[in-house]
Amino acid sequence: QVQLVESGGGLVQTGGSLRLSCAASGRIFGLYVMGWFRQAPGKEREFVAAINQSGGSTAYADSVKGRFTISRDNAKNTLYLQMNSLKSEDTAVYYCAAKIRGYGNIWYRVLDYDYWGQGTQVTVSS
Protein backbone atom coordinates (compact mmCIF):
# COMPACT_ATOMS: atom_id res chain seq x y z
CA GLN A 1 0.00 0.00 0.00
CA VAL A 2 1.21 3.51 -0.82
CA GLN A 3 0.10 6.71 0.85
CA LEU A 4 0.48 10.01 -0.97
CA VAL A 5 -0.03 13.41 0.64
CA GLU A 6 0.08 16.61 -1.38
CA SER A 7 0.85 20.04 0.02
CA GLY A 8 1.76 23.51 -1.17
CA GLY A 9 -1.44 24.59 -2.85
CA GLY A 10 -3.03 27.95 -2.25
CA LEU A 11 -4.17 31.23 -3.72
CA VAL A 12 -1.79 33.08 -6.02
CA GLN A 13 -2.09 35.93 -8.49
CA THR A 14 -1.68 35.55 -12.22
CA GLY A 15 1.99 35.32 -13.08
CA GLY A 16 2.92 34.01 -9.66
CA SER A 17 4.55 30.75 -8.61
CA LEU A 18 3.82 27.82 -6.34
CA ARG A 19 5.66 24.62 -5.53
CA LEU A 20 3.62 21.54 -4.82
CA SER A 21 5.02 18.61 -2.87
CA CYS A 22 3.83 15.03 -2.62
CA ALA A 23 5.15 12.95 0.28
CA ALA A 24 5.03 9.20 -0.23
CA SER A 25 5.11 6.45 2.34
CA GLY A 26 4.57 2.74 2.32
CA ARG A 27 6.66 1.00 -0.27
CA ILE A 28 9.92 2.05 -1.90
CA PHE A 29 9.33 5.42 -3.55
CA GLY A 30 12.11 4.92 -6.06
CA LEU A 31 10.21 2.04 -7.67
CA TYR A 32 7.30 4.21 -8.79
CA VAL A 33 6.66 6.25 -11.86
CA MET A 34 5.06 9.44 -10.55
CA GLY A 35 2.63 11.87 -12.09
CA TRP A 36 0.75 15.07 -11.44
CA PHE A 37 -2.82 15.48 -12.62
CA ARG A 38 -5.38 18.22 -12.11
CA GLN A 39 -9.12 18.57 -12.14
CA ALA A 40 -11.02 21.80 -12.57
CA PRO A 41 -14.70 22.11 -11.61
CA GLY A 42 -16.93 20.40 -14.15
CA LYS A 43 -14.00 18.94 -16.06
CA GLU A 44 -12.31 15.58 -16.23
CA ARG A 45 -9.03 14.91 -14.46
CA GLU A 46 -6.18 15.65 -16.85
CA PHE A 47 -2.50 14.87 -17.14
CA VAL A 48 -0.07 17.61 -16.13
CA ALA A 49 3.37 16.01 -15.84
CA ALA A 50 5.12 12.73 -15.14
CA ILE A 51 8.57 11.49 -14.22
CA ASN A 52 10.13 8.06 -14.37
CA GLN A 53 11.69 6.23 -11.45
CA SER A 54 15.19 7.68 -11.79
CA GLY A 55 14.05 11.18 -12.70
CA GLY A 56 15.88 10.96 -15.98
CA SER A 57 12.76 11.17 -18.11
CA THR A 58 9.94 13.66 -17.80
CA ALA A 59 6.90 14.68 -19.82
CA TYR A 60 4.46 17.59 -19.72
CA ALA A 61 1.08 18.54 -21.05
CA ASP A 62 1.36 21.14 -23.79
CA SER A 63 -0.58 23.60 -21.65
CA VAL A 64 2.12 23.69 -18.96
CA LYS A 65 5.26 23.03 -20.95
CA GLY A 66 7.90 25.66 -20.26
CA ARG A 67 6.12 26.87 -17.11
CA PHE A 68 5.97 23.79 -14.86
CA THR A 69 8.80 21.51 -13.76
CA ILE A 70 8.37 18.08 -12.23
CA SER A 71 11.13 16.62 -10.09
CA ARG A 72 11.65 14.02 -7.41
CA ASP A 73 13.95 13.33 -4.49
CA ASN A 74 14.02 9.59 -3.95
CA ALA A 75 16.05 9.97 -0.76
CA LYS A 76 13.24 12.07 0.72
CA ASN A 77 10.37 10.07 -0.82
CA THR A 78 9.02 13.29 -2.27
CA LEU A 79 7.69 14.46 -5.62
CA TYR A 80 7.59 18.13 -6.59
CA LEU A 81 5.86 20.34 -9.11
CA GLN A 82 7.29 23.82 -9.56
CA MET A 83 4.68 26.02 -11.19
CA ASN A 84 5.70 29.39 -12.62
CA SER A 85 3.88 32.01 -14.67
CA LEU A 86 0.58 30.75 -13.39
CA LYS A 87 -2.58 31.50 -15.33
CA SER A 88 -6.23 31.52 -14.31
CA GLU A 89 -6.76 28.36 -16.34
CA ASP A 90 -4.33 26.54 -14.04
CA THR A 91 -6.90 26.76 -11.26
CA ALA A 92 -7.76 23.21 -10.21
CA VAL A 93 -7.28 20.54 -7.60
CA TYR A 94 -3.87 19.00 -8.19
CA TYR A 95 -3.28 15.32 -7.49
CA CYS A 96 -0.12 13.27 -7.36
CA ALA A 97 -0.24 9.67 -8.45
CA ALA A 98 2.03 6.64 -8.34
CA LYS A 99 2.38 3.79 -10.76
CA ILE A 100 4.05 0.54 -9.81
CA ARG A 101 5.72 -1.54 -12.53
CA GLY A 102 6.29 1.52 -14.69
CA TYR A 103 9.34 -0.07 -16.38
CA GLY A 104 11.13 3.26 -16.62
CA ASN A 105 8.55 4.71 -18.96
CA ILE A 106 6.27 7.74 -18.79
CA TRP A 107 2.54 7.12 -18.34
CA TYR A 108 -0.14 9.65 -19.26
CA ARG A 109 -3.56 8.27 -18.46
CA VAL A 110 -5.49 8.43 -15.19
CA LEU A 111 -6.17 4.70 -15.53
CA ASP A 112 -2.43 3.96 -15.70
CA TYR A 113 -1.84 4.95 -12.08
CA ASP A 114 -2.38 2.78 -9.04
CA TYR A 115 -2.35 5.18 -6.10
CA TRP A 116 -3.60 8.73 -5.62
CA GLY A 117 -3.31 11.49 -3.08
CA GLN A 118 -6.24 13.48 -1.76
CA GLY A 119 -5.40 16.58 -3.80
CA THR A 120 -4.43 20.16 -3.06
CA GLN A 121 -6.30 23.21 -4.33
CA VAL A 122 -4.52 25.74 -6.52
CA THR A 123 -6.40 28.94 -7.25
CA VAL A 124 -4.98 31.58 -9.59
CA SER A 125 -6.69 34.95 -9.42
CA SER A 126 -6.53 37.55 -12.17
Summary of the structure (lengths in Angstrom):
residues: 126
radius of gyration: 13.4
end to end distance: 40.0
largest distance: 41.0
contacts: 381
relative contact order: 0.32
helix: 7%
strand: 48%
